[in-house]
Amino acid sequence: MSADRKNKRLYAKQAEILKALAHPVRVGIANFLKGGPQCVCDIAEYVGSERSNVSRHLSVMASAGIVDYYKDGLKVMYQLKRPCVLDFFQCVTRCLREQAKDDRELLKAL
């Protein structure tokens, strides 16, 4: 396999993970799960969404390998399978801070 083809495959897989995180509810879910395993009912309350909606988002995240789940009695518990995604969110937050700083400087210049 050529390097170009390997890169395209890698980029496609990276984009798949980013797509699985690219929704405010999913960002909230990942943030909430940094505290440890949680059931859908608690996740739904935290993100302010219906359980069915949260379950769909969790399914997308599980398909991308971001979260994992297990049964605990009658509850299904979800946890971050790849906690390193939180590092990405920290990077995004740093970008937002820099953008806000740039915007303030631009406003001062006006």
TIDREN-284281 format. One record per atom (N, C-alpha, C): residue in three letters; z, y, x. Coordinates in steps of 0.1 Angstrom, whole numbers, padded with zeros to 4 digits, always signed. Layout:
<rs>
ALAZYX...
</rs>
This chain:
<rs>
MET+0000-0012+0009MET+0000+0000+0000MET+0000+0012+0009SER-0009+0022+0006SER-0010+0034+0014SER+0002+0043+0012ALA+0005+0051+0022ALA+0016+0061+0021ALA+0015+0070+0009ASP+0002+0074+0006ASP+0000+0083-0005ASP+0004+0076-0018ARG+0000+0063-0019ARG+0003+0055-0031ARG+0018+0053-0033LYS+0025+0050-0022LYS+0039+0048-0022LYS+0046+0061-0026ASN+0041+0072-0021ASN+0047+0085-0025ASN+0045+0088-0040LYS+0033+0085-0045LYS+0031+0087-0059LYS+0040+0079-0068ARG+0042+0066-0063ARG+0052+0058-0071ARG+0066+0063-0070LEU+0070+0067-0058LEU+0083+0073-0057LEU+0085+0085-0065TYR+0075+0094-0065TYR+0076+0107-0073TYR+0076+0103-0088ALA+0069+0093-0092ALA+0069+0089-0106ALA+0083+0084-0110LYS+0089+0076-0101LYS+0103+0071-0104LYS+0113+0083-0104GLN+0112+0092-0095GLN+0121+0103-0095GLN+0119+0112-0107ALA+0107+0114-0112ALA+0105+0121-0124ALA+0111+0114-0136GLU+0110+0101-0136GLU+0116+0093-0147GLU+0131+0096-0148ILE+0138+0096-0137ILE+0152+0099-0137ILE+0155+0113-0142LEU+0147+0123-0136LEU+0149+0137-0140LEU+0146+0139-0155LYS+0136+0132-0161LYS+0133+0133-0175LYS+0145+0127-0183ALA+0151+0117-0178ALA+0163+0111-0185ALA+0175+0120-0185LEU+0175+0130-0176LEU+0186+0140-0175LEU+0182+0153-0182ALA+0170+0155-0185ALA+0165+0168-0189ALA+0167+0171-0204HIS+0179+0171-0208HIS+0183+0175-0221HIS+0197+0179-0221PRO+0200+0190-0228PRO+0214+0195-0227PRO+0225+0185-0231VAL+0222+0177-0241VAL+0231+0166-0245VAL+0234+0156-0234ARG+0223+0152-0227ARG+0224+0143-0216ARG+0232+0148-0204VAL+0230+0161-0202VAL+0237+0168-0191VAL+0252+0168-0195GLY+0255+0171-0207GLY+0269+0170-0212GLY+0275+0156-0211ILE+0267+0146-0215ILE+0272+0133-0214ILE+0275+0129-0200ALA+0266+0132-0190ALA+0269+0129-0176ALA+0281+0136-0171ASN+0283+0149-0175ASN+0295+0156-0171ASN+0307+0150-0177PHE+0307+0146-0189PHE+0319+0140-0195PHE+0322+0126-0189LEU+0312+0119-0185LEU+0314+0105-0180LEU+0319+0106-0165LYS+0319+0118-0159LYS+0325+0118-0146LYS+0340+0115-0146GLY+0346+0116-0157GLY+0360+0113-0159GLY+0363+0098-0161GLY+0353+0090-0161GLY+0354+0076-0163GLY+0348+0071-0176PRO+0349+0058-0178PRO+0342+0052-0190PRO+0347+0058-0203GLN+0338+0060-0213GLN+0341+0066-0225GLN+0333+0058-0236CYS+0339+0058-0248CYS+0332+0053-0260CYS+0323+0063-0266VAL+0313+0059-0274VAL+0303+0068-0280VAL+0311+0078-0289CYS+0321+0074-0296CYS+0328+0083-0305CYS+0334+0095-0297ASP+0340+0092-0285ASP+0345+0103-0277ASP+0334+0112-0271ILE+0324+0105-0267ILE+0312+0113-0261ILE+0306+0122-0272ALA+0304+0117-0284ALA+0299+0125-0294ALA+0307+0137-0297GLU+0320+0135-0298GLU+0329+0146-0300GLU+0328+0156-0289TYR+0328+0152-0277TYR+0327+0161-0265TYR+0314+0169-0266VAL+0303+0163-0268VAL+0290+0170-0268VAL+0287+0177-0281GLY+0295+0174-0291GLY+0293+0181-0304GLY+0280+0176-0311SER+0278+0163-0311SER+0266+0157-0317SER+0270+0144-0325GLU+0261+0140-0334GLU+0263+0128-0342GLU+0263+0115-0332ARG+0271+0105-0336ARG+0271+0093-0328ARG+0257+0087-0326SER+0249+0087-0337SER+0236+0080-0336SER+0227+0088-0326ASN+0228+0101-0326ASN+0221+0109-0317ASN+0225+0106-0303VAL+0238+0106-0301VAL+0244+0103-0287VAL+0239+0089-0283SER+0240+0080-0292SER+0235+0066-0288SER+0221+0066-0283ARG+0212+0074-0290ARG+0198+0074-0285ARG+0197+0080-0271HIS+0205+0091-0269HIS+0205+0097-0256HIS+0210+0087-0245LEU+0221+0080-0249LEU+0226+0070-0239LEU+0216+0059-0236SER+0209+0055-0246SER+0198+0045-0244SER+0188+0050-0234VAL+0184+0062-0235VAL+0174+0068-0225VAL+0180+0068-0211MET+0193+0072-0210MET+0200+0073-0197MET+0202+0059-0192ALA+0205+0049-0200ALA+0206+0035-0196ALA+0193+0029-0191SER+0182+0032-0198SER+0169+0027-0194SER+0165+0033-0180ALA+0170+0045-0177ALA+0166+0051-0164ALA+0176+0046-0153GLY+0186+0039-0157GLY+0196+0034-0147GLY+0207+0044-0143ILE+0209+0054-0152ILE+0219+0064-0149ILE+0233+0060-0154VAL+0233+0054-0166VAL+0246+0049-0172VAL+0245+0034-0173ASP+0257+0028-0174ASP+0259+0014-0177ASP+0269+0013-0188TYR+0269+0002-0195TYR+0279+0000-0206TYR+0284-0014-0206TYR+0295-0016-0213TYR+0302-0029-0215TYR+0310-0028-0228LYS+0313-0040-0233LYS+0321-0041-0245LYS+0335-0041-0242ASP+0343-0034-0249ASP+0358-0034-0248ASP+0363-0036-0263GLY+0364-0049-0267GLY+0368-0052-0280GLY+0356-0048-0289LEU+0358-0040-0299LEU+0347-0035-0308LEU+0340-0023-0303LYS+0345-0017-0292LYS+0339-0005-0287LYS+0329-0008-0276VAL+0319+0000-0275VAL+0310-0001-0263VAL+0314+0011-0254MET+0317+0008-0242MET+0321+0018-0233MET+0310+0021-0223TYR+0307+0034-0221TYR+0297+0039-0212TYR+0303+0045-0199GLN+0296+0043-0188GLN+0301+0049-0176GLN+0289+0053-0167LEU+0291+0062-0158LEU+0280+0066-0149LEU+0277+0054-0140LYS+0265+0050-0139LYS+0261+0039-0130LYS+0258+0046-0117ARG+0252+0058-0117ARG+0248+0065-0106ARG+0255+0079-0106PRO+0268+0079-0101PRO+0275+0092-0101PRO+0269+0103-0093CYS+0260+0099-0084CYS+0253+0109-0075CYS+0245+0119-0083VAL+0242+0116-0096VAL+0235+0126-0104VAL+0243+0139-0105LEU+0256+0137-0104LEU+0265+0149-0105LEU+0262+0158-0093ASP+0258+0153-0082ASP+0255+0161-0070ASP+0243+0170-0074PHE+0233+0164-0081PHE+0221+0172-0085PHE+0226+0183-0094PHE+0235+0181-0103PHE+0239+0192-0112PHE+0246+0203-0104GLN+0253+0199-0094GLN+0260+0209-0085GLN+0249+0218-0078CYS+0238+0211-0074CYS+0227+0219-0068CYS+0221+0228-0078VAL+0219+0223-0090VAL+0213+0232-0101VAL+0222+0244-0103THR+0235+0241-0104THR+0244+0252-0106THR+0243+0263-0095ARG+0242+0258-0082ARG+0240+0267-0071ARG+0227+0276-0073CYS+0217+0269-0077CYS+0204+0276-0080CYS+0206+0287-0091LEU+0213+0283-0101LEU+0216+0293-0112LEU+0224+0305-0107ARG+0234+0302-0099ARG+0242+0313-0093ARG+0233+0323-0085GLU+0224+0317-0077GLU+0215+0325-0068GLU+0206+0333-0077GLN+0201+0327-0088GLN+0192+0334-0097GLN+0199+0346-0103ALA+0211+0343-0107ALA+0219+0354-0114ALA+0222+0365-0104LYS+0225+0362-0092LYS+0227+0372-0081LYS+0214+0380-0079ASP+0202+0373-0078ASP+0190+0380-0077ASP+0187+0389-0089ASP+0190+0384-0101ASP+0188+0392-0113ASP+0196+0405-0113ARG+0209+0404-0108ARG+0218+0415-0108ARG+0212+0426-0098GLU+0207+0421-0086GLU+0202+0430-0076GLU+0189+0437-0082LEU+0181+0429-0089LEU+0169+0435-0095LEU+0173+0446-0106LEU+0183+0443-0114LEU+0188+0453-0124LEU+0193+0466-0117LYS+0200+0464-0106LYS+0205+0476-0098LYS+0193+0484-0093ALA+0182+0477-0089ALA+0171+0484-0084ALA+0163+0492-0095LEU+0165+0488-0107LEU+0158+0495-0118LEU+0165+0507-0121
</rs>
